[in-house]
Amino acid sequence: MIEVKIKRLELAHTWTISRNSSDFKDNVFVRIQKDGIVGYGEAAPNVRYGENAQLTVHKIEEAKGLFAEHDLYNYVDLKTALDKKIIDQSCAKAALDIALMDWIGNALQVPLYKLWGLNISRSPLTSFSIGIDTPEIIRQKVKEASDYPILKIKVGTKDDEMIINTVRSVTDKPIRVDANEGWKIKEEALEKIQWLKSQGVEFVEQPMPSTMLEETAWLRERSDLPIIADEAVKTAADIPKLATAYDGINIKLMKAGGLLEALRMIQMAKALDLKIMLGCMIESSVAISAAAHLAPYVDWADLDGNLLIKNDPFSGVKVKDGQLVYNNKPGLGVEGNF
Ligand code: MG
């Protein structure tokens, strides 16, 4: 049996990036129950990819029947069937895939990282994201983030210099920046990147629009900082063409359509010698915990979506001083109010 529910996640601060602004997110939660075993999943619909909560619920309802037709232990077959059934609204696929893998872990009584043979002591520290804001609020947010050793700063506006100067006025910890496709002219982007390098920035995420692959390749040739694809990559099929223009990719379960596709992306990125970042949307502990089970595989983690909300309905993998703290419970290791 599969149940679906929309829950409103309230943000601690208004969340602003170069594209848009929000005070809450309506995420879609899934619960699978079969043979007395439960699995939880979550979708975080994103307007950038034409997704919303109602469409996501609809897609999940449409694909539900596949779970009755398959033996859940044959989850590879079920993934193939989901790939055929859900083409857009990849977050809907992610919710079902996460719930499926939680169910598998619970059925086999192992945490997912153990199922995949991963050493959790290899998980990188997670960064904490600071959205676009006034200098006053940015200063306050950076101070509130004192427990996190690495910050990810949203840029991609005409005020980028002010934003970074404001952050640097309160902290000298390592920072990463995400322009969310906000820079449209390659020469200007290069100038910004070289200046950011002088400010102790480690890498730049999606400096230019995902469609500007040639311009990004031009930029990468000249940039002193690694350039990471985010909006330009959703699934494994997108990766080969990016290897000429980017140094790495940001994998998110919502774009990939779940854990199994994310695993495929990890293997492909490694084969192409690309760096791997593991990111998230605004998500509860369900989807964040799911991603955390893959973290030992990656170079950089940015799994802070649940830390930005006030009313997380679940708990699971936690963060202490930037370190992911796993609980050794089976599946995702999450519990809470569905
Ligand atoms: Mg990003």
Residues whose N, C-alpha, C, O or C-beta is under 5 A from the ligand:
A	BS01	MG	D178 E205 D230
